[in-house]
Amino acid sequence: MRRIFWKILLSFWLAILLTGIVTGIIIKLYQDAKIAYSVIETGARPNGLTESVARTLATGGKALLREIVKPQTAGKEATGGPPLPFVVDTQGKDLFSRTVNSKAWAEAQRLTDKQANTPGVEKVTLPDGEVYWIFMPRRPPPFPHNIMFELFDAPFFLLVMAILTSLLFSSWLARVISRPIETLRDGLKAVSQGHFDINVSQTLGKRYDEFADLGQDADSMAKKLKQSIHAQRRLLHDISHDLRSPLARLQLAIGLMRQKPENSELMLQRIEQECHRLDSLVGEVLMLARMESGVPLPKEDYLDLVELLQSLVDDAQFEARDSDCMIALHVDEVLNDGIIIQSRGELLLRAFDNLIRNALLHAGPRCHIEISVYQKSPGLLQIDIADNGPGIAEHTLSSIFEPFFRSNNNQGSGLGLAITKRAIEAHGGTISAYNRESGGLCMHIELPCPEQPS
């Protein structure tokens, strides 16, 4: 799912939509406020005063108008008393020598030119040709409206507001994207320095996008790297330990042979025996390394699994004849005609041989081993190798398939079951172990099987 893509797309879309809505609301409020705080008053309220002054000026002239309004101009008008209409000529001078607001005078001219009967604004032409505009200037709007009107009238201010708004949104979006990237970078840098407990997903917090998936993948990668490096170090330690013992015995045998040449034949046999052990150990280590490397092994041979198991049972029964052990093979009736599978070299042969010989080794004298083969489901075989020996401790069941694991003072290399597990997995199967309630250990194997020809 492209969640981060949709998050960025929706963020931009919502930002543009909200910016348009907010801008429209601000412009509407500004226009309404500007009308409310226009430079001149229009409408019914000032219309009576302006009509009265215009009528007096048109009929009695300037002298009569001065006599009528002289008491008002000499009284409270200068200190903000009762409103008095402005009477402004073509030169922009008020008849009563008051300071004229140029914007108010220009607005009065515009209104009379555009609409002659605008209530509250009058235009009077005297017999001598003089022209006067009569209007009521509105008092300046209170703070902060006066500052806001000036700012909104300036195009530069609107440009600055647009830049600041886009900068804030871009900063937020950049932070949303760059913060998890920085967290991932710090986590991967820590991994490169050998610190594998990074917990990137926890640092990212509760996210539900691709960054959260990357954080979980980074944590999983670090955990697997830690396990892999730990396993490699332990493998090297175990290999070194297992190689040291036969090498020490070889050195001892050589020393004894030099001291007592008459025992040379015996020492040579001992040296040959230790060389075989080293060769076997190195071969098992190489096979384990090859299977753990992840390089796929070719499926080389077609073989009959029932025939393979029967051959291994016959060989093991022959070798165990002196210990009175019994090995029985039980095959489901539907599989009596054989099970043809494709094997990767001799891996399956070695895997089942290891399991049968381990059962003989640990079950003890006069043991009874049962090998059962069933068709668990179409395309899946179930193979159980069970003995009646002492079993193993429950807490070690999960460790027996690890390289160099040994139990019950086993003197083997500890690689047999590890190789067996990887051989089964190389064929797409699984293997597990459990202690039987009646006593003994059971190796449970599930192996995919192609449809058999009829």
C-alpha positions as CSV (number, residue, x, y, z in Angstrom):
1,M,0.0,0.0,0.0
2,R,1.3,3.5,-0.9
3,R,0.3,5.1,2.4
4,I,3.0,7.7,2.4
5,F,2.1,8.7,-1.1
6,W,-1.6,9.2,-0.2
7,K,-0.6,11.1,3.0
8,I,1.5,13.6,1.0
9,L,-1.1,13.9,-1.7
10,L,-3.9,14.5,0.8
11,S,-1.8,16.9,2.7
12,F,-1.1,19.1,-0.3
13,W,-4.8,18.8,-1.4
14,L,-6.1,19.7,2.0
15,A,-3.6,22.5,2.4
16,I,-4.7,24.1,-1.0
17,L,-8.3,23.6,-0.1
18,L,-8.1,25.0,3.4
19,T,-6.0,27.9,2.1
20,G,-8.6,28.7,-0.5
21,I,-11.4,28.5,2.0
22,V,-9.7,30.6,4.6
23,T,-8.6,33.2,2.0
24,G,-12.2,33.4,0.8
25,I,-13.5,33.9,4.3
26,I,-10.9,36.5,5.1
27,I,-11.6,38.4,1.9
28,K,-15.4,38.3,2.5
29,L,-15.0,39.5,6.1
30,Y,-12.6,42.2,4.9
31,Q,-15.0,43.4,2.3
32,D,-17.8,43.5,4.8
33,A,-15.7,45.3,7.3
34,K,-14.5,47.8,4.7
35,I,-18.0,48.6,3.8
36,A,-18.9,49.0,7.5
37,Y,-15.8,51.3,7.9
38,S,-16.1,53.1,4.6
39,V,-14.5,56.6,4.4
40,I,-17.9,58.3,4.1
41,E,-21.3,57.5,5.5
42,T,-24.2,56.7,3.2
43,G,-27.8,55.7,3.7
44,A,-30.8,57.1,5.6
45,R,-28.9,58.3,8.7
46,P,-26.8,61.0,7.1
47,N,-29.2,61.7,4.3
48,G,-31.3,64.2,6.3
49,L,-28.3,66.3,7.2
50,T,-26.8,66.4,3.8
51,E,-30.1,67.2,2.1
52,S,-30.7,70.0,4.5
53,V,-27.3,71.5,4.0
54,A,-27.5,71.1,0.2
55,R,-31.0,72.7,0.1
56,T,-29.7,75.7,2.2
57,L,-26.6,76.1,0.1
58,A,-28.6,76.0,-3.2
59,T,-31.3,78.5,-2.1
60,G,-29.5,80.8,0.3
61,G,-25.9,80.5,-0.8
62,K,-22.7,80.2,1.1
63,A,-23.4,83.3,3.4
64,L,-26.7,81.8,4.7
65,L,-25.2,78.4,5.3
66,R,-22.3,80.0,7.3
67,E,-24.7,81.9,9.5
68,I,-26.7,78.8,10.2
69,V,-23.8,76.5,11.0
70,K,-21.5,79.1,12.5
71,P,-22.6,78.4,16.1
72,Q,-21.9,74.7,15.6
73,T,-18.4,75.2,14.1
74,A,-17.6,77.6,16.9
75,G,-18.8,75.1,19.5
76,K,-18.3,71.3,19.8
77,E,-17.4,70.4,16.2
78,A,-13.7,71.0,16.7
79,T,-13.6,68.7,19.7
80,G,-15.6,65.9,18.2
81,G,-19.1,67.2,19.0
82,P,-22.2,66.6,16.8
83,P,-21.4,65.6,13.2
84,L,-21.5,68.3,10.6
85,P,-21.4,67.5,6.8
86,F,-18.4,68.6,4.9
87,V,-19.0,71.1,2.1
88,V,-16.0,70.8,-0.3
89,D,-15.4,72.8,-3.5
90,T,-13.5,71.7,-6.6
91,Q,-10.2,72.7,-5.0
92,G,-10.8,70.3,-2.2
93,K,-11.3,73.0,0.5
94,D,-14.1,72.9,3.0
95,L,-16.4,75.8,3.3
96,F,-15.8,76.0,7.0
97,S,-12.0,75.7,6.7
98,R,-11.8,72.1,8.1
99,T,-9.2,69.6,7.0
100,V,-10.6,67.4,4.2
101,N,-9.8,63.7,4.0
102,S,-8.7,63.3,0.4
103,K,-10.0,59.7,0.3
104,A,-13.5,60.8,1.5
105,W,-13.6,63.6,-1.0
106,A,-12.6,61.3,-3.9
107,E,-15.2,58.7,-2.7
108,A,-17.9,61.4,-2.7
109,Q,-17.0,62.5,-6.3
110,R,-17.0,58.8,-7.4
111,L,-20.4,58.2,-5.9
112,T,-22.0,61.3,-7.4
113,D,-20.6,60.6,-10.8
114,K,-21.6,56.9,-10.7
115,Q,-25.0,57.3,-9.1
116,A,-26.4,60.8,-8.7
117,N,-29.0,59.9,-6.0
118,T,-26.7,58.1,-3.5
119,P,-28.3,58.7,0.0
120,G,-26.0,60.8,2.2
121,V,-23.9,62.3,-0.6
122,E,-25.0,65.5,-2.5
123,K,-23.6,67.5,-5.3
124,V,-24.7,71.2,-5.6
125,T,-23.9,73.6,-8.4
126,L,-24.4,77.3,-7.5
127,P,-25.6,80.0,-9.9
128,D,-22.1,81.3,-10.3
129,G,-20.9,77.9,-11.4
130,E,-19.2,76.8,-8.2
131,V,-19.6,73.1,-7.4
132,Y,-19.7,71.7,-3.9
133,W,-19.9,68.1,-2.6
134,I,-21.7,67.6,0.6
135,F,-21.0,64.4,2.6
136,M,-20.5,63.0,6.1
137,P,-17.0,61.5,6.6
138,R,-17.0,58.5,8.7
139,R,-14.8,58.5,11.7
140,P,-11.6,56.3,11.3
141,P,-12.1,52.7,12.4
142,P,-10.8,51.7,15.8
143,F,-7.5,49.8,16.3
144,P,-6.7,47.2,14.9
145,H,-9.1,47.6,12.0
146,N,-7.3,50.7,10.7
147,I,-4.0,48.8,10.5
148,M,-5.7,45.8,8.9
149,F,-7.3,47.8,6.2
150,E,-4.1,49.4,5.2
151,L,-2.2,46.1,5.2
152,F,-4.9,44.3,3.1
153,D,-4.9,47.1,0.6
154,A,-1.2,46.5,0.0
155,P,-0.5,43.7,-2.6
156,F,3.0,43.2,-1.1
157,F,1.4,42.2,2.2
158,L,-0.8,39.6,0.6
159,L,2.3,38.1,-1.2
160,V,4.2,38.0,2.1
161,M,1.3,36.2,3.8
162,A,1.1,33.6,0.9
163,I,4.9,33.0,1.2
164,L,4.7,32.6,5.0
165,T,1.7,30.2,4.8
166,S,3.4,28.0,2.2
167,L,6.6,28.1,4.2
168,L,4.9,26.9,7.4
169,F,3.1,24.1,5.5
170,S,6.3,23.1,3.7
171,S,8.2,23.1,7.0
172,W,5.6,20.8,8.6
173,L,5.6,18.4,5.7
174,A,9.4,18.3,5.5
175,R,9.6,17.6,9.2
176,V,7.0,14.8,8.9
177,I,9.1,13.1,6.1
178,S,12.6,13.9,7.3
179,R,12.2,12.9,11.0
180,P,11.6,9.2,10.4
181,I,14.3,9.1,7.8
182,E,16.8,10.6,10.3
183,T,15.7,8.0,12.8
184,L,16.2,5.2,10.3
185,R,19.6,6.6,9.4
186,D,20.7,6.8,13.1
187,G,19.5,3.2,13.6
188,L,21.3,1.9,10.6
189,K,24.4,3.8,11.5
190,A,24.3,2.2,15.0
191,V,24.0,-1.2,13.3
192,S,27.1,-0.5,11.1
193,Q,29.0,0.3,14.3
194,G,28.0,-3.1,15.9
195,H,25.1,-1.9,18.1
196,F,22.2,-4.1,17.2
197,D,19.6,-3.1,19.9
198,I,18.3,-0.2,17.9
199,N,14.4,-0.3,18.4
200,V,13.7,2.0,15.4
201,S,10.0,1.1,15.4
202,Q,9.6,2.2,19.0
203,T,11.5,5.4,18.4
204,L,9.2,6.2,15.4
205,G,6.2,5.9,17.7
206,K,2.7,4.9,16.6
207,R,2.8,5.3,12.8
208,Y,0.8,3.3,10.2
209,D,2.7,4.1,7.0
210,E,5.7,2.8,5.1
211,F,8.1,4.4,7.6
212,A,6.6,2.2,10.3
213,D,7.2,-0.9,8.1
214,L,10.8,0.2,7.4
215,G,11.3,0.6,11.2
216,Q,10.1,-2.9,11.8
217,D,12.2,-4.3,9.0
218,A,15.2,-2.5,10.3
219,D,14.7,-3.9,13.8
220,S,14.2,-7.4,12.4
221,M,17.3,-7.0,10.2
222,A,19.3,-5.9,13.3
223,K,18.0,-8.8,15.4
224,K,18.8,-11.4,12.7
225,L,22.3,-9.9,12.2
226,K,22.9,-10.1,15.9
227,Q,21.8,-13.7,16.0
228,S,23.9,-14.5,12.9
229,I,27.0,-12.9,14.2
230,H,26.5,-14.6,17.6
231,A,26.0,-17.9,15.9
232,Q,29.1,-17.5,13.8
233,R,31.2,-16.6,16.8
234,R,29.9,-19.5,18.7
235,L,30.5,-21.8,15.7
236,L,34.1,-20.6,15.4
237,H,34.6,-21.2,19.1
238,D,33.1,-24.7,19.0
239,I,35.0,-25.6,15.9
240,S,38.2,-24.4,17.5
241,H,37.5,-26.4,20.6
242,D,36.6,-29.6,18.6
243,L,39.7,-29.3,16.4
244,R,42.0,-28.8,19.4
245,S,41.2,-32.1,21.0
246,P,42.2,-34.4,18.1
247,L,45.2,-32.2,17.3
248,A,46.3,-32.5,20.9
249,R,46.0,-36.3,20.7
250,L,47.9,-36.3,17.5
251,Q,50.7,-34.3,19.1
252,L,50.7,-36.7,22.0
253,A,50.9,-39.8,19.8
254,I,53.8,-38.3,17.8
255,G,55.6,-37.5,21.0
256,L,55.1,-41.0,22.4
257,M,56.3,-42.5,19.1
258,R,59.5,-40.5,19.3
259,Q,60.0,-41.6,22.9
260,K,59.2,-45.2,22.3
261,P,59.9,-46.2,18.7
262,E,58.9,-49.8,19.5
263,N,55.3,-48.6,19.8
264,S,55.3,-46.9,16.4
265,E,52.7,-49.2,14.9
266,L,50.2,-48.6,17.7
267,M,50.8,-44.8,17.6
268,L,50.4,-44.8,13.8
269,Q,47.0,-46.5,14.2
270,R,46.1,-43.8,16.8
271,I,47.3,-41.1,14.4
272,E,45.2,-42.6,11.6
273,Q,42.2,-42.7,13.8
274,E,42.5,-39.1,14.8
275,C,43.0,-38.1,11.2
276,H,39.7,-39.8,10.3
277,R,38.0,-37.9,13.1
278,L,39.4,-34.6,11.8
279,D,38.4,-35.4,8.3
280,S,34.9,-36.3,9.4
281,L,34.6,-33.2,11.5
282,V,35.9,-30.9,8.7
283,G,33.6,-32.6,6.2
284,E,30.6,-32.0,8.5
285,V,31.5,-28.4,9.1
286,L,31.9,-27.8,5.4
287,M,28.5,-29.4,4.7
288,L,26.8,-27.4,7.4
289,A,28.4,-24.2,6.1
290,R,27.3,-25.0,2.6
291,M,23.7,-25.5,3.6
292,E,23.7,-22.4,5.9
293,S,25.1,-20.2,3.1
294,G,21.7,-20.1,1.4
295,V,23.1,-21.4,-1.9
296,P,20.4,-23.7,-3.3
297,L,21.5,-27.2,-3.9
298,P,20.4,-28.9,-7.1
299,K,17.8,-31.6,-7.0
300,E,19.8,-34.4,-8.6
301,D,18.2,-37.8,-7.9
302,Y,14.8,-39.4,-7.9
303,L,14.6,-42.0,-5.2
304,D,12.0,-44.2,-3.5
305,L,11.8,-43.0,0.1
306,V,10.4,-46.3,1.4
307,E,13.2,-48.2,-0.3
308,L,15.8,-45.8,1.2
309,L,14.4,-46.2,4.7
310,Q,14.3,-50.0,4.4
311,S,17.9,-50.0,3.3
312,L,19.0,-47.9,6.2
313,V,16.9,-50.0,8.6
314,D,18.6,-53.2,7.3
315,D,22.1,-51.7,7.7
316,A,21.3,-50.4,11.2
317,Q,19.7,-53.8,12.2
318,F,22.8,-55.6,11.0
319,E,25.2,-53.3,13.0
320,A,23.0,-53.5,16.1
321,R,22.7,-57.3,16.2
322,D,25.0,-57.6,19.2
323,S,22.9,-55.2,21.3
324,D,19.6,-57.0,20.8
325,C,17.9,-53.9,19.4
326,M,14.9,-54.1,17.2
327,I,14.2,-51.7,14.4
328,A,10.8,-51.8,12.7
329,L,9.5,-49.9,9.6
330,H,5.8,-49.3,9.3
331,V,4.5,-47.8,6.0
332,D,0.9,-46.7,5.4
333,E,-1.0,-49.0,3.1
334,V,-1.6,-46.3,0.5
335,L,2.2,-45.9,0.2
336,N,3.1,-49.6,-0.2
337,D,3.8,-49.1,-3.9
338,G,6.7,-46.7,-3.0
339,I,7.2,-43.0,-2.6
340,I,9.2,-41.4,-5.4
341,I,10.7,-38.0,-4.5
342,Q,13.4,-35.8,-5.8
343,S,16.4,-35.6,-3.5
344,R,19.2,-33.1,-3.2
345,G,22.2,-35.4,-3.6
346,E,22.7,-37.6,-0.6
347,L,21.3,-35.2,1.9
348,L,18.2,-37.2,2.7
349,L,20.2,-40.4,3.0
350,R,22.5,-38.7,5.5
351,A,19.6,-37.1,7.4
352,F,17.7,-40.4,8.0
353,D,20.9,-42.3,8.7
354,N,21.8,-39.7,11.4
355,L,18.4,-40.0,13.0
356,I,18.4,-43.9,13.1
357,R,22.0,-44.1,14.4
358,N,21.3,-41.4,17.1
359,A,18.3,-43.5,18.2
360,L,20.4,-46.6,18.5
361,L,23.2,-44.8,20.3
362,H,21.0,-43.1,22.9
363,A,18.3,-45.6,23.5
364,G,20.7,-48.2,24.9
365,P,20.9,-52.0,24.7
366,R,17.8,-54.0,23.9
367,C,16.0,-50.9,22.6
368,H,13.0,-50.9,20.2
369,I,12.9,-48.3,17.4
370,E,9.8,-47.7,15.3
371,I,9.9,-45.8,12.0
372,S,6.4,-44.9,10.8
373,V,5.6,-43.3,7.4
374,Y,2.1,-41.8,6.8
375,Q,0.3,-39.7,4.3
376,K,-0.7,-36.8,6.5
377,S,-2.5,-34.9,3.7
378,P,-2.3,-34.8,-0.1
379,G,1.3,-33.8,-0.9
380,L,2.6,-34.1,2.6
381,L,4.3,-37.1,4.3
382,Q,4.7,-37.6,8.1
383,I,7.7,-39.7,9.2
384,D,8.1,-40.5,12.9
385,I,11.3,-42.2,14.3
386,A,10.6,-43.2,17.9
387,D,12.6,-45.1,20.5
388,N,12.0,-46.4,24.0
389,G,15.1,-45.0,25.5
390,P,15.4,-42.4,28.4
391,G,14.6,-39.4,26.2
392,I,16.3,-36.0,26.8
393,A,15.6,-33.2,29.2
394,E,12.7,-31.0,28.2
395,H,14.6,-27.8,28.4
396,T,17.1,-29.0,25.8
397,L,14.5,-30.1,23.2
398,S,14.8,-26.7,21.4
399,S,18.6,-26.8,21.3
400,I,19.3,-30.3,20.0
401,F,19.3,-29.1,16.4
402,E,21.9,-26.4,17.0
403,P,25.5,-27.0,15.9
404,F,27.8,-28.6,18.4
405,F,25.0,-29.3,20.9
406,R,25.7,-32.4,22.9
407,S,23.6,-34.2,25.6
408,N,24.1,-37.1,27.9
409,N,27.9,-36.9,27.6
410,N,27.7,-37.6,23.9
411,Q,31.2,-37.8,22.4
412,G,30.1,-37.0,18.8
413,S,30.8,-33.8,16.9
414,G,27.4,-32.3,17.7
415,L,26.8,-31.5,14.1
416,G,24.7,-34.5,13.0
417,L,21.2,-33.2,14.0
418,A,22.1,-29.7,12.8
419,I,22.9,-31.1,9.4
420,T,19.8,-33.3,9.5
421,K,17.6,-30.3,10.2
422,R,19.0,-28.3,7.4
423,A,18.8,-31.3,5.0
424,I,15.1,-31.7,5.8
425,E,14.6,-27.9,5.3
426,A,16.4,-28.0,2.0
427,H,13.7,-30.3,0.8
428,G,10.9,-28.0,2.0
429,G,10.2,-30.1,5.2
430,T,10.3,-29.6,8.9
431,I,11.6,-31.6,11.9
432,S,10.9,-31.4,15.6
433,A,11.5,-33.6,18.6
434,Y,9.4,-34.4,21.7
435,N,9.5,-36.9,24.6
436,R,6.9,-39.7,24.3
437,E,4.5,-40.2,27.2
438,S,5.4,-43.9,27.3
439,G,9.1,-43.0,27.4
440,G,11.7,-42.3,24.8
441,L,12.2,-39.7,22.1
442,C,10.4,-39.2,18.9
443,M,11.7,-37.3,15.9
444,H,8.7,-35.9,13.9
445,I,9.3,-35.1,10.3
446,E,7.0,-33.6,7.7
447,L,8.2,-33.8,4.1
448,P,6.4,-32.6,1.0
449,C,5.7,-35.3,-1.5
450,P,4.7,-34.9,-5.2
451,E,1.6,-36.7,-6.5
452,Q,2.6,-40.3,-7.1
453,P,1.9,-41.8,-10.6
454,S,-0.8,-44.4,-10.6
